[in-house]
Amino acid sequence: MNFQIIAYTGFTFILATVFAGIIIYYYNPKRKKEVEEPKHRMLRNDD
């Protein structure tokens, strides 16, 4: 194995980890109200 293969493999694992972290952060049940609020605000009638 040369350095280029190791670098690409490491970079791929880092990107996959970052992507998984973003997904876990966004879909965390503690954030549900914060994530859903814009949708409900848009549907409210502001008369």
C-alpha positions, 0 to 999 in steps of 0.5 A: 500500500502506498501513501495515496491509497491510505490517504484516500481511504482515510479521507473517505472514512473522515467524510463518512464520519462527518456525514453520519454526525450531521445526520445524527445531529439533525435527526436527534429527538431533542431537536425535533421541535426546533426542526419542525417549528418552521413548517408549523409557522408556515402553515399558521394563519397570521390574520 
